[in-house]
Amino acid sequence: MVKLGYTILYVSDVTKSVEFYESAFGFSRKFITPENDYAELLTGETTISFVSKELANSNLKNGFLMSKQADKPFGIELALVTENVQEIIDKAIKCGAIIEENPIEKPWGQTVGYIRDIDGFLLEICTPINQ
């Protein structure tokens, strides 16, 4: 059996990124290397991890595209589920996120808004889908 274990974000400053996610969303630190080049957060069933761009470059000989707030977001997002979409967006913005799209209610009843974290990664902040 295969299961999703980690979502790993390549960032400029692992500690700063971890602190953002702790402050903005209340996640807890699970692990950080003594070199501060890799960290994991307790977020529920799937772990969000952070890797320094230096470590990522050592793993990927052909390099990668670095995410930045000033650039358009990549064609992927992390969806964070909450009952309080606007409250979480406001808190994240106070911690350094930027708004991408204000929350709206979708035809199926879900409220969805989009922000960019301090490294430019796209985050969907949404209510659960009730089925």
Helices and strands as residue ranges (DSSP letters): E 6-11, H 14-25, E 28-32, E 38-42, E 47-52, H 53-59, E 78-81, H 85-94, E 98-105, E 111-116, E 122-126
